Amino acid sequence: MHWTKDEIVAALKKLHAQGRDLSYNAMARRRQALVSAAAYHFGSYRKAVEKAGVDYAEVTRRPRWTKPKIIVLIKAGKRKGDDLHWSAVTRRRDELGRAAFASLQPRLFGSWDRALTAAGLDADDVNRYRKWDRASILFELKGRHRAKDPLNSGAIQRDDPGLHAAAVRHFGSYDAALKGARIDPAKVRERRRWDKPEVLKSLKAAKRAGQKLSDSAVRKESPALYGAAVRLFGSFTAARTAAGIKFTR
């Protein structure tokens, strides 16, 4: 990548906002190309950091993250009733938000879910019972759209079933939620290659998310899943049974 001054400054600002360690040694290990470009364009890495509006003295004395410190912050957030879902904590600009990004380091937890587990929380429960409202749903959909992440119904049910369930609950349908976020549903749909394991996986994800799994509900909200279930299992009821889901009218 051929770095420009503006790109270097933007990258450093973003890393600082995420709570990353911007010390020279840490950056040289992880982002050598950025460090070299900064020194080339600004005369030194330190000058580039200062150009990004970051106090270099603060960078050099930034405390090293540890597993116990991250666990303490997670438990404190839990006691205060903070939303500990990844999308929520990474929008924070406090110690908990920085701890979330720090948790991704291989020497610590490698993932936020593992950090939650180490703090005694069930990561699946945190993801499933995220505190969704109309504003947070639209924020999440717009963010995924800007990042060019897949937004078709099947992808969201697979990646974040809680978001899909909340979108249907608050807007009446997933397409309505997309329209609320000023996203054209027709442009985000994509054909999906279904097989039996994929159908079962999607049904189980929908069950965990608390979605209605009656024949009519799935036919209306997830027509692609419904059609694949009927095609591969002979009927939607057979697919639901194969997924181990007990349904009572």
GUTI-349646 format. One record per residue (C-alpha): residue number from 1; x, y, z; residue in three letters. Coordinates in Angstrom, 1 decimal, always signed. Layout:
BEGIN
@seq NUM x X y Y z Z type ALA
...
END
This chain:
BEGIN
@seq 1 x +0.0 y +0.0 z +0.0 type MET
@seq 2 x +1.3 y +3.5 z -0.9 type HIS
@seq 3 x +0.5 y +5.6 z +2.2 type TRP
@seq 4 x -0.3 y +9.3 z +2.0 type THR
@seq 5 x +0.0 y +11.7 z +4.9 type LYS
@seq 6 x -3.8 y +11.9 z +5.2 type ASP
@seq 7 x -4.1 y +8.1 z +5.2 type GLU
@seq 8 x -1.4 y +7.8 z +7.9 type ILE
@seq 9 x -3.1 y +10.4 z +10.2 type VAL
@seq 10 x -6.5 y +8.8 z +9.7 type ALA
@seq 11 x -5.2 y +5.3 z +10.5 type ALA
@seq 12 x -3.5 y +6.5 z +13.7 type LEU
@seq 13 x -6.6 y +8.4 z +14.8 type LYS
@seq 14 x -8.7 y +5.3 z +14.2 type LYS
@seq 15 x -6.3 y +3.0 z +16.2 type LEU
@seq 16 x -6.2 y +5.5 z +19.0 type HIS
@seq 17 x -10.0 y +5.7 z +19.2 type ALA
@seq 18 x -10.1 y +1.9 z +19.4 type GLN
@seq 19 x -7.7 y +2.0 z +22.4 type GLY
@seq 20 x -4.9 y +0.3 z +20.5 type ARG
@seq 21 x -1.3 y +0.5 z +21.8 type ASP
@seq 22 x +0.4 y +3.1 z +19.7 type LEU
@seq 23 x +3.8 y +2.8 z +21.2 type SER
@seq 24 x +6.6 y +2.4 z +18.6 type TYR
@seq 25 x +7.5 y -1.1 z +19.6 type ASN
@seq 26 x +3.9 y -2.4 z +19.6 type ALA
@seq 27 x +3.2 y -0.8 z +16.3 type MET
@seq 28 x +6.5 y -2.0 z +14.7 type ALA
@seq 29 x +5.4 y -5.5 z +15.6 type ARG
@seq 30 x +1.9 y -5.2 z +14.2 type ARG
@seq 31 x +1.9 y -2.5 z +11.6 type ARG
@seq 32 x +5.5 y -2.1 z +10.3 type GLN
@seq 33 x +4.4 y -0.7 z +7.0 type ALA
@seq 34 x +2.4 y +2.1 z +8.7 type LEU
@seq 35 x +5.3 y +2.9 z +11.1 type VAL
@seq 36 x +7.8 y +3.1 z +8.2 type SER
@seq 37 x +5.4 y +5.3 z +6.1 type ALA
@seq 38 x +4.9 y +7.6 z +9.1 type ALA
@seq 39 x +8.6 y +8.1 z +9.6 type ALA
@seq 40 x +9.1 y +8.7 z +5.9 type TYR
@seq 41 x +6.4 y +11.3 z +5.5 type HIS
@seq 42 x +6.7 y +13.1 z +8.8 type PHE
@seq 43 x +10.3 y +12.7 z +9.6 type GLY
@seq 44 x +9.7 y +10.4 z +12.6 type SER
@seq 45 x +6.9 y +8.1 z +13.9 type TYR
@seq 46 x +6.5 y +10.4 z +16.9 type ARG
@seq 47 x +5.7 y +13.4 z +14.7 type LYS
@seq 48 x +3.1 y +11.4 z +12.8 type ALA
@seq 49 x +1.4 y +10.4 z +16.1 type VAL
@seq 50 x +1.4 y +14.1 z +17.3 type GLU
@seq 51 x +0.0 y +15.2 z +13.9 type LYS
@seq 52 x -2.9 y +12.8 z +14.5 type ALA
@seq 53 x -3.6 y +14.8 z +17.7 type GLY
@seq 54 x -2.3 y +12.1 z +20.1 type VAL
@seq 55 x -0.1 y +13.0 z +23.0 type ASP
@seq 56 x +3.0 y +10.9 z +22.4 type TYR
@seq 57 x +3.9 y +11.0 z +26.1 type ALA
@seq 58 x +0.5 y +9.3 z +26.8 type GLU
@seq 59 x +1.3 y +6.7 z +24.3 type VAL
@seq 60 x +4.6 y +5.8 z +25.9 type THR
@seq 61 x +3.2 y +5.5 z +29.4 type ARG
@seq 62 x +0.0 y +3.7 z +28.3 type ARG
@seq 63 x -0.6 y +0.8 z +30.8 type PRO
@seq 64 x -0.2 y -2.7 z +29.4 type ARG
@seq 65 x -3.5 y -4.6 z +29.3 type TRP
@seq 66 x -3.8 y -7.8 z +31.3 type THR
@seq 67 x -6.5 y -10.5 z +31.5 type LYS
@seq 68 x -7.4 y -9.6 z +35.1 type PRO
@seq 69 x -7.9 y -5.9 z +34.2 type LYS
@seq 70 x -10.2 y -6.7 z +31.3 type ILE
@seq 71 x -12.2 y -9.2 z +33.4 type ILE
@seq 72 x -12.6 y -6.6 z +36.2 type VAL
@seq 73 x -14.0 y -4.1 z +33.6 type LEU
@seq 74 x -16.4 y -6.6 z +32.2 type ILE
@seq 75 x -17.7 y -7.6 z +35.6 type LYS
@seq 76 x -18.1 y -3.9 z +36.5 type ALA
@seq 77 x -20.1 y -3.3 z +33.3 type GLY
@seq 78 x -22.3 y -6.3 z +34.0 type LYS
@seq 79 x -23.1 y -4.9 z +37.5 type ARG
@seq 80 x -24.0 y -1.6 z +36.0 type LYS
@seq 81 x -26.3 y -3.2 z +33.4 type GLY
@seq 82 x -24.2 y -2.1 z +30.5 type ASP
@seq 83 x -24.8 y -3.7 z +27.1 type ASP
@seq 84 x -21.9 y -6.0 z +26.6 type LEU
@seq 85 x -22.6 y -7.0 z +23.0 type HIS
@seq 86 x -19.6 y -6.5 z +20.8 type TRP
@seq 87 x -21.2 y -3.8 z +18.6 type SER
@seq 88 x -22.3 y -1.9 z +21.8 type ALA
@seq 89 x -19.0 y -1.9 z +23.6 type VAL
@seq 90 x -16.9 y -1.0 z +20.6 type THR
@seq 91 x -18.9 y +2.2 z +20.2 type ARG
@seq 92 x -17.9 y +3.3 z +23.7 type ARG
@seq 93 x -15.1 y +5.7 z +24.2 type ARG
@seq 94 x -14.2 y +4.6 z +27.7 type ASP
@seq 95 x -12.1 y +1.9 z +29.4 type GLU
@seq 96 x -14.6 y -0.8 z +28.7 type LEU
@seq 97 x -14.6 y +0.0 z +25.0 type GLY
@seq 98 x -10.8 y +0.0 z +24.9 type ARG
@seq 99 x -10.7 y -3.3 z +26.9 type ALA
@seq 100 x -12.9 y -4.9 z +24.2 type ALA
@seq 101 x -10.4 y -4.1 z +21.5 type PHE
@seq 102 x -7.5 y -5.1 z +23.7 type ALA
@seq 103 x -9.1 y -8.5 z +24.4 type SER
@seq 104 x -8.6 y -9.4 z +20.7 type LEU
@seq 105 x -4.8 y -9.6 z +21.2 type GLN
@seq 106 x -3.6 y -13.2 z +20.9 type PRO
@seq 107 x -1.6 y -12.9 z +24.2 type ARG
@seq 108 x -4.9 y -12.0 z +26.0 type LEU
@seq 109 x -8.1 y -13.7 z +24.9 type PHE
@seq 110 x -8.1 y -13.6 z +21.1 type GLY
@seq 111 x -11.8 y -12.7 z +21.0 type SER
@seq 112 x -14.4 y -10.7 z +22.9 type TRP
@seq 113 x -16.5 y -13.8 z +23.4 type ASP
@seq 114 x -13.6 y -15.6 z +25.2 type ARG
@seq 115 x -13.1 y -12.6 z +27.4 type ALA
@seq 116 x -16.8 y -12.7 z +28.4 type LEU
@seq 117 x -16.5 y -16.3 z +29.2 type THR
@seq 118 x -13.4 y -15.7 z +31.3 type ALA
@seq 119 x -15.5 y -13.1 z +33.2 type ALA
@seq 120 x -18.1 y -15.8 z +34.0 type GLY
@seq 121 x -20.6 y -14.7 z +31.4 type LEU
@seq 122 x -22.3 y -16.8 z +28.7 type ASP
@seq 123 x -21.3 y -15.1 z +25.4 type ALA
@seq 124 x -24.3 y -16.6 z +23.6 type ASP
@seq 125 x -26.7 y -15.1 z +26.2 type ASP
@seq 126 x -25.0 y -11.7 z +25.8 type VAL
@seq 127 x -25.4 y -11.8 z +22.1 type ASN
@seq 128 x -29.0 y -13.1 z +22.2 type ARG
@seq 129 x -30.3 y -10.7 z +24.8 type TYR
@seq 130 x -28.7 y -7.5 z +23.5 type ARG
@seq 131 x -30.7 y -4.4 z +24.3 type LYS
@seq 132 x -32.1 y -3.6 z +20.9 type TRP
@seq 133 x -34.3 y -0.7 z +20.0 type ASP
@seq 134 x -35.2 y +0.9 z +16.7 type ARG
@seq 135 x -32.3 y +3.3 z +16.8 type ALA
@seq 136 x -29.7 y +0.7 z +17.6 type SER
@seq 137 x -31.1 y -1.7 z +14.9 type ILE
@seq 138 x -30.8 y +1.1 z +12.2 type LEU
@seq 139 x -27.3 y +2.0 z +13.4 type PHE
@seq 140 x -26.2 y -1.6 z +13.1 type GLU
@seq 141 x -27.7 y -2.1 z +9.7 type LEU
@seq 142 x -26.2 y +1.2 z +8.4 type LYS
@seq 143 x -22.8 y +0.2 z +9.8 type GLY
@seq 144 x -22.9 y -3.2 z +8.1 type ARG
@seq 145 x -24.0 y -1.5 z +4.9 type HIS
@seq 146 x -21.1 y +1.0 z +5.0 type ARG
@seq 147 x -18.7 y -1.9 z +5.7 type ALA
@seq 148 x -20.1 y -3.8 z +2.7 type LYS
@seq 149 x -21.0 y -6.7 z +4.9 type ASP
@seq 150 x -23.7 y -9.1 z +3.6 type PRO
@seq 151 x -27.1 y -7.9 z +4.6 type LEU
@seq 152 x -29.4 y -10.4 z +3.1 type ASN
@seq 153 x -31.8 y -12.0 z +5.6 type SER
@seq 154 x -30.0 y -15.4 z +5.6 type GLY
@seq 155 x -26.6 y -13.8 z +6.3 type ALA
@seq 156 x -28.0 y -11.8 z +9.3 type ILE
@seq 157 x -29.8 y -14.8 z +10.7 type GLN
@seq 158 x -26.6 y -16.8 z +10.5 type ARG
@seq 159 x -24.2 y -14.0 z +11.8 type ASP
@seq 160 x -26.4 y -12.2 z +14.3 type ASP
@seq 161 x -29.8 y -13.9 z +14.8 type PRO
@seq 162 x -30.6 y -11.5 z +17.6 type GLY
@seq 163 x -30.4 y -8.5 z +15.3 type LEU
@seq 164 x -32.7 y -10.2 z +12.7 type HIS
@seq 165 x -35.2 y -11.1 z +15.4 type ALA
@seq 166 x -35.2 y -7.6 z +16.8 type ALA
@seq 167 x -35.6 y -6.1 z +13.3 type ALA
@seq 168 x -38.7 y -8.2 z +12.7 type VAL
@seq 169 x -40.0 y -7.4 z +16.2 type ARG
@seq 170 x -39.6 y -3.6 z +16.0 type HIS
@seq 171 x -40.3 y -3.1 z +12.3 type PHE
@seq 172 x -42.8 y -5.8 z +11.4 type GLY
@seq 173 x -40.4 y -7.4 z +8.9 type SER
@seq 174 x -36.7 y -7.5 z +8.0 type TYR
@seq 175 x -37.3 y -5.7 z +4.7 type ASP
@seq 176 x -39.1 y -2.9 z +6.6 type ALA
@seq 177 x -36.0 y -2.5 z +8.9 type ALA
@seq 178 x -33.7 y -2.3 z +5.8 type LEU
@seq 179 x -36.0 y +0.4 z +4.3 type LYS
@seq 180 x -35.9 y +2.3 z +7.6 type GLY
@seq 181 x -32.1 y +2.3 z +7.3 type ALA
@seq 182 x -32.5 y +3.6 z +3.8 type ARG
@seq 183 x -31.2 y +0.4 z +2.3 type ILE
@seq 184 x -32.9 y -1.2 z -0.7 type ASP
@seq 185 x -33.9 y -4.8 z +0.2 type PRO
@seq 186 x -33.7 y -5.8 z -3.4 type ALA
@seq 187 x -30.0 y -4.8 z -3.7 type LYS
@seq 188 x -28.9 y -6.8 z -0.6 type VAL
@seq 189 x -30.6 y -10.1 z -1.4 type ARG
@seq 190 x -28.3 y -12.8 z -2.7 type GLU
@seq 191 x -28.9 y -16.4 z -3.8 type ARG
@seq 192 x -27.7 y -18.9 z -1.2 type ARG
@seq 193 x -26.7 y -22.5 z -1.8 type ARG
@seq 194 x -28.8 y -24.5 z +0.6 type TRP
@seq 195 x -28.1 y -28.0 z +1.8 type ASP
@seq 196 x -29.6 y -30.0 z +4.7 type LYS
@seq 197 x -26.9 y -29.0 z +7.3 type PRO
@seq 198 x -27.3 y -25.3 z +6.4 type GLU
@seq 199 x -31.1 y -25.5 z +6.7 type VAL
@seq 200 x -30.8 y -27.2 z +10.1 type LEU
@seq 201 x -28.3 y -24.6 z +11.3 type LYS
@seq 202 x -30.5 y -21.7 z +10.3 type SER
@seq 203 x -33.5 y -23.2 z +12.0 type LEU
@seq 204 x -31.6 y -23.7 z +15.2 type LYS
@seq 205 x -30.2 y -20.2 z +15.0 type ALA
@seq 206 x -33.8 y -18.9 z +14.6 type ALA
@seq 207 x -34.9 y -20.9 z +17.6 type LYS
@seq 208 x -32.1 y -19.5 z +19.8 type ARG
@seq 209 x -33.1 y -16.0 z +18.7 type ALA
@seq 210 x -36.7 y -16.6 z +19.8 type GLY
@seq 211 x -38.2 y -16.3 z +16.3 type GLN
@seq 212 x -41.6 y -17.7 z +15.5 type LYS
@seq 213 x -41.1 y -21.1 z +13.7 type LEU
@seq 214 x -44.6 y -21.8 z +12.6 type SER
@seq 215 x -45.0 y -22.8 z +8.9 type ASP
@seq 216 x -46.7 y -19.4 z +8.1 type SER
@seq 217 x -44.2 y -17.3 z +10.0 type ALA
@seq 218 x -41.1 y -18.7 z +8.4 type VAL
@seq 219 x -42.8 y -18.7 z +4.9 type ARG
@seq 220 x -43.4 y -15.0 z +5.4 type LYS
@seq 221 x -40.2 y -13.8 z +7.1 type GLU
@seq 222 x -37.6 y -16.2 z +5.6 type SER
@seq 223 x -39.0 y -17.4 z +2.2 type PRO
@seq 224 x -35.6 y -18.7 z +1.1 type ALA
@seq 225 x -35.2 y -20.8 z +4.2 type LEU
@seq 226 x -38.7 y -22.1 z +4.0 type TYR
@seq 227 x -38.4 y -23.0 z +0.3 type GLY
@seq 228 x -35.1 y -24.9 z +0.9 type ALA
@seq 229 x -36.6 y -26.7 z +3.9 type ALA
@seq 230 x -39.5 y -28.0 z +1.8 type VAL
@seq 231 x -37.3 y -28.9 z -1.2 type ARG
@seq 232 x -34.7 y -30.8 z +0.8 type LEU
@seq 233 x -36.8 y -32.4 z +3.5 type PHE
@seq 234 x -40.2 y -32.8 z +1.8 type GLY
@seq 235 x -42.0 y -30.4 z +4.1 type SER
@seq 236 x -41.2 y -27.6 z +6.5 type PHE
@seq 237 x -42.5 y -29.7 z +9.4 type THR
@seq 238 x -40.0 y -32.5 z +8.6 type ALA
@seq 239 x -37.1 y -30.0 z +8.5 type ALA
@seq 240 x -38.2 y -28.5 z +11.8 type ARG
@seq 241 x -38.4 y -31.9 z +13.4 type THR
@seq 242 x -35.0 y -32.9 z +12.0 type ALA
@seq 243 x -33.6 y -29.8 z +13.7 type ALA
@seq 244 x -34.8 y -31.1 z +17.0 type GLY
@seq 245 x -37.4 y -28.3 z +17.4 type ILE
@seq 246 x -40.6 y -29.1 z +19.2 type LYS
@seq 247 x -43.4 y -27.0 z +18.0 type PHE
@seq 248 x -46.7 y -26.4 z +19.7 type THR
@seq 249 x -49.5 y -24.5 z +18.1 type ARG
END
